[in-house]
Amino acid sequence: MMASRPGLSAVGVSLKTGFGVAVLAGLLLVGAAGAANAAACYTPTEARAAQLRQLQTELMVAALQCSSRSDLDLAAHYNTFVRRFGGSLTENAKTLRGHFVRQGGGQGRFDSFITSLANQASMKALNTPEFCDAVKPLFDKTLAQSPSGIEAFAVETVGAGDYAVCGGGRSQRADAKPN
């Protein structure tokens, strides 16, 4: 009989490792929403929220992908991340839902966006040699952040990506500071 491993929590939801892998597999099978990131444009606040959500998703996928590496214990690190930054993650989800409502897509578009992020993170994991060892420093750097600094860290870490910030008819970098 296998020993029970701690679950992964995701803003109020606890995922047991086996169940979490099944959820991740289900996300990968849900319609690939490759264009989900390319919603019209983001406000600077929405872009930063998307970048934080991308970081969270990358950490969650890494914790699931590397669950057999007890020497790294990334599930425990992910749980610490969610506990430490839970308030920011909750606000982040509200901001992103507001973005997709504003764009006319609502909850379904938000769900597609999250699925797309999980798909991208999974592909990165599959295509990165020694992925579990390579991702451990990201957990360490993330957990070294303060709650007030996590959003800026996410912006710096994931980059502008597909999060075009629009304002007054011109596009700005997604890491632009609010005016």
N, C-alpha and C positions, 0 to 999 in steps of 0.2 A: 504494500500500500504506500502510495506517495505521500510525503509530508505536505501538509497544507502550507501554502505560501501566502503572505499578506496580499490583500487585494489592492487594486489601484483605485484611487478616488478621483472623480472628475466633477468638481463643483457640486458636492452633495450626493454624488452617485459613487458607490463602491463597486468596483469590478474585480471579481476573483480572476486570477490569471487565466485559467482555462476559459471562463466565460468571456473575459476581455479579448482573448484571441479570436473567439467565435464572433464577437461584435466587430472586431477589426476586419475579419474575413467578410462579414456581411456588408460592412461599409465598402469594401473593395468591389463587391458584386453589385451594389446599388449603382444605378446609371452613372457612369463616369462623367462628372460635371467639370470637364476641363476648362470650360469658359467661366466657371463660377467666380473666379477671382476677378474677372474682367468686367465687373458691374460698372456701369457708366463712369462715375467718378466718386471719389470719397472726399468727405471733409477731412481736414487734418486730424481731427479727433477720431474719426472712423478709420482712417488709414492706420493710425497707431494702434487702435483696437484690433484691427485685422492682423497686424504684425505680432502683437502679443498672442492672439489666438493661434497664429502659425507656430510660434515658439512653443506654446502649450501642447499643440498637436504633435509636433516633432518629439517633444519629451515623452508624451504618452505612448506614441508608437515605439520609440526606443525602449521604454520600460517593458512593453509587451514583447517586442522582438527579442529582447535580451533576458527574458525571464528565467532562462535556464542557467544564466551566469550568476550563481549565488555569490561569487567573489565580488561582483560589482554592485549587487543589490539595488538596481536602478528602480525597482518598484518602490522601495522605501524612500529613495530620493524623490521620486515623482510625488509620492504622498506628502512628503515634506513641502515640496513646491506648492501643491494645492492648498495645504493648510496655511502656509506662510502668505501666499498671494491670493487667497480665496476671494477677498473683497474686491481686488482689482479684476479678477477673472469674472466675477459676477457682473460688475459694472461694464466690463468689456463685452459680455454677451448681450447686455441690454443695448449698448451702443451699436453693435453689429446688427442686431435684430431691427433696430431703428433705421439703419442704413438700407437694409433690404426691403423694409416696408416703404421707405421713401422712394426706392427704385421700382416699386410695384411688384416685387417678388414675394414679400412676406416670409413666413416661416419656412415654406418649401424651398425658397431660394437660399435662406440661411442654412438649412440642412444640407443642401447641395454644396454650398461653400465649404462646410465642415467636412463633408465627404471628400471633396476635392483635395483639401489640405491633408487628410489622412492618406489618400491615394498617393499624393506627391511624397509624403514622408516615408511611406512604405517602399516606394520605388527607390528612394534615396538609400534606405536601409539595405535593400536587396542588391544595390549596385555599388555599395561602398565596402571594399575589402576590410575585414576586421572591424566591422561597423560598431560592435559593442565597445571595444576598446577605444575607438575613435570618438564615440559620443560621450564617454564618461567625463572628459573635461568640460563639455557644455553644461552638464548637470552641476559640476563644481562651480563654474563661473556663475551660473544662474542662481544657485543657492547662496552665493556670496553677496547677492544684491539685496538692497533694502526694499521694503514694499513701495516706498516712494520712487525708487529708481528702476523698478522692473520694466516699466513701459519703455523708457529710454534705452535700456539694455536690449529689449526685444527689437526695437527699431534698428539699433546698431548691428545686432546679430543677424537678423533675417534680411535686412536691406529693404529697398523700395519695392522690389518685386513688381507685381501687377497692380499695385495699389496707387493708381494715378489720382493725385489730389488736384481737384479743379477749383478754380475761383476766379470770378470775373472774366471767364472766357479763356483763361490761360491755365496750363497745367503746371504744377509744381512738383518737386520731389516729395515722395510720401513721408520722408522724415522731416519735412518742413515744420518749424515750430509755429504754433498758432499766433496770429497777430494780436 
